[in-house]
Amino acid sequence: MRSVLVLRALGLGDLLTVVPALRGLRSAYPDDRIVLAAPEGLRDLVDLIDAVDELLPTAGLGALRWPGAPPRLAVNLHGSGPESIRDLLALGADDVLSHRHSDFPELPGPTWRADMHEVNRWCRLLEYAGIDADPTALRLPEPTEPAAESNVVVIHPGAAHPARRWPADRFARVAQELSADGHRVVVTGARGEMRLAAAVAEQAGLPPTAVYAGRTGLTELAALVAAAALVVCGDTGVGHLATAFGTPSVLVFGPTPPRHWGPPAAAEQHRTLWAGHVGDPHGERPDPGLLMVRPEQVLTAASGLLGEKVRHG
């Protein structure tokens, strides 16, 4: 059996935005083995993607190790830089599909466009090779593992970089008022975000049992999001989980605009709040535009999605 190798050695949200492209490859190569080179920590979620046959654990660029005969096709869904192209060329694949780069003039491909939604970017790359991909094909089946709780409001205050972290006291204000209105509110996060999650819960007056940060692996987190009544978070992988499972969400964006990384514009169960300020998403302090989004706006959006009036006391 021939193989198609896909490189996307990045994080949770990055994985979920290429699901439509992966499904396009599955349709184009129905008899081939589709192998995804991505971090081992994403395995449980990769198992939910019907377009992937195998995960090749790959921690990042320079770490790709391909066993066996060269693949039929190597697809660069990782980025536009020379490192990812170099990793794929080293495999000896029959063909390599990637964006064009000046370091490799012999390799054809479309020109990288910065002002594109991440989902559309990779579908466009496949279209360059004559492969159809539906950018709306983002949904995943729910995890088979039951959720620890259902019908809760999930507050996820963390983000990969400080520039994208809405202040903890604002998340706490939202959590406090939603809890006062009778909702079971829980706070999630990675192990490194346990102090942040605990601080949000304490300020909101939530019990310690409401803090799931550090207590859930990816499968448990995915199940919790899939069974939730609402997710409130920033521009993070958890927001993409809400999109994947169709869970209503309120997403506080900044400094990256939602037209680049947000949920589909036609998906009415998601509300994106963005002040219109574009900045550095890797900055060391909350972006000024992000700080322009107020808790009252989040609560208004939440009330619309929860189908009731949320007070703003």
N, C-alpha and C positions, 0 to 999 in steps of 0.2 A: 504493500500500500504506500502510495506517495504521500508526502506531507506538505502542509503549508504552515510556515512558522511566522508568528505575529509577535512583534516586540512592543510591549507596553509596560516597562518595568518601573511603574510609578505607583501612586496611591489609590485610595478607594474611589474618590470622585473621578479620577482619571480613567479608572477601569470602567466605571458605569457609563461614561460618555462615549465609549467605543463599542458598546453592545450592538448598536445598529450596523456598524461597519463589520463586526464579527459575523453578524447574521447574513450580511451581504456576501461575505466570503464563503460561508457555509452553503448558501444557495448556488454560488458559482462553482464550488468544488465539492459536490455532494458525496463523492466517493473517496475523498482524501481525508487524512487525519489532520485536523486543525489543532495546532499546538500553540499555546499562548505563553510567551516568556514574560513572567510577572513575578512579583515577590511572593514567597511562600505564605506569608501571612494573609494573603487574599484567597487562599485555596477554597475555603468554605463558600465564599461568594462566587468564585469561578465555577464551582460545581453546579450552581443554579443557572448558568448561561448555557442554553441548549446548543449554541453554536461552537462550543469548545469541547474537544475530545480529551485534551491533556494539558495540564499545567507543567511548564518547564520552570522550576524555581530559579529566578533571576533577580538578584538584589538591586541591580542598577546597571548603568553603562559600564562596559568593560568586564562584566561578569557573565556574559552569555556564553554558555558551553553547550554545544549541540552534539549529541551522540549519534552515531550511525551515519547512513548515507545522506548526502546533502539534500535539503528540501527542494521540492519543485519550485516553490515561490517563497520568498522572504519579504514580509510586509512591514514597513516602518510606520507604526502608529504611535511612536514614542515622541518624536519631535522633528525639528528641522536642522539640528546641528550636525556637524561632521562625525561626532562620536557614534551616534546611533547608526548612521550609514556605514561607517567603518566596521562596526560590529556585525552588521548583516552581510556585507561583502565578504567578510572572512569565512562565512559558512560555505561558500562555493555553490550557492543555490543556482538553479537554472535561470531564474529571473529575480530581480529585486524591484519592489515597488516602493517608491519614496518620493518626497518632495525634492525638487531640484536644489542642488547646492554647488556653489562655484568651485569647491575643492574637488568635485567629482564631475567634470564637464561631460564625461562619457556616459553618465547615468541620466536618462531622461526622466521627466516628471513635471508636475505642475509647480508653478511658482507659489511659495509660501505667502499667504495673506494673513496679516495680523488681525484685521478687523472682521473676524468671522466667529460664529458660535462654534465651540469645540466639537459638538456633535456633527455639525455640517462640514467642518474641516475634513474629517476623516471619511465621510461619505463622498465628498468631492474628490478625495484622493482615489477612492475606488472607481468612481465614475470616469476618471482619467484613463483607467485601464479597461473600461467597458463593463464594469461590474455595477449592477444596480444595488443601491442600499437605501432603505427607508429610514430617514432620520427620526421618525416618530416611534420606531420599534424599540422602545426603552424599557418596557415592562418586564419584570422577572416574576417567576412563581414565588410564593411565600416559602420561607424555610420550613422544612418538615418538623423541626424542633419547636414545641409550643413556646409561646412567649411567657416570660415570668409574670407579666400583667398585661391586660388588654384594656382598650378604651381609655388610655391615659393620655395626658399631655406630656410630650417629651421636650424638655428644655436641654439644648446642647450648647453650652456657652463657649466651648473651645474652638480654636482654629489653628492652622499650621503656623501662621505668622501673626505677630501683634497687630499689624496693619489691618487685619481682617477680624479682629476680636472686638465685638461690641462690648462695652464695659459690663463687668459682673453685676454692678448695682442695678443696671437697667434690666438685665435678665432677671434679677431677683425681684424687681418691681412687677414685672410681667408674671412671674411665677406666683408671687404673693396674691395678686388680684385674681388670677385664674383659680388658685386654690380657694380663696375666699368665696368664689362663686360656685363652689361645690365640685370642682374637678380634682381628680387625683393627678398631681403633678410630680414627675420624676425628673431627675437631672442625670444626664449621661456624660461620658467622657472617657478618654483613654487613661491608662494607668498614670501617665505623667500629668494628667489634669485633675487628679483626685482632690487636691487642695482647692482648686478653682471651683469644682462642682460642690464641694462641701461648703465653701464660702457663700455661693449662690443660695444653697438650700437653707443655711443658717439665717441669712439676711431675709429670706422669704418666709421664715417660720415653718419650714417643712421638717418632718421627722427624719432621723438618720436613715430610715428604711427607704426614703425617697431617692437616696443617692446611689446610682448604679455605676458611677465612674470607677474604673478599676476592678469591677466585679463581673464584667461581661466580656466575653470574647466576641469576635466578629459575628458569629452565628447568632449568639444571644442578642446582640445589639440589633442585628437585622430583624430578628423575630419581634423584638420589642417595637421597632419602628413600624413593621408591617401591621401589627395589631393595634397601633395607637390611634387615638381620635385626632391628634394634631401633633405636628412637630414644629418647634420654634428654634431656629438656629441661624447662623451666619452662612457665608459662602463656604460650605464645607462638604465633606463626603457624606455626612448624615443627611444633608439636604438632597443629595443625589439618591440616597436610599429611599427617601420619601417619594421621589419621582418614580423610582423603579417599582415601588409597591403600590403606587396610587394613593398614598396617605396624604391627607391635606397638610399643607405646610405654610408657615410664614417665614420668609427668608430675608434677613437683613443683609443687604449687599453693600459693598464698598471695600476697597477702592476700585475693584473690577466691576464693570457693568453687567447686569444680568443678561444682556444680549450676547455676551460671550460665554457665560457659564450657567445661566439660569435654566429653570425648567421650561418646557415648551410653552410658547406664548398662548396657545389655545387651551392649555390645561387649566381649567377654571378652579381646580381644588388647590392651586398654589398661588400665594400672594408674594410678590417680590417688592421690597421697599428699598429704594435707592435714591439718594439726594442729587445724583447727576454729576458728582465729582469723581474724576478719574485720577488715580494716583499709583503709587508703587505698592503692589500687593505683598512685597517682601519687606516692607518697612518695619522699623523697630518700635513704632508706637501707633495707636489707633489712627486710622486715616481721618482727616478733618471731615470729609464727606460722610463717612460712617457715623461720626458723632452727631451729625445733623438729624439722624433718624431718632425719633423720640419714642419712649415706651407707650405713649398714648396712641401712636400710629400702629404699633404692633398689636396693642389690645383691640383696637378697632378692627384690624384685619382678622384677628383671632375670633372676635365675636361673630363676624360674618361667616367664617368657616364652621364655627361650632353651632351656628344657628340660633344664637341667643344674644341678649344684650350683656356685655361685660362692663361692669361699672369701672369708673376711672377715679376712685376715691383717693 
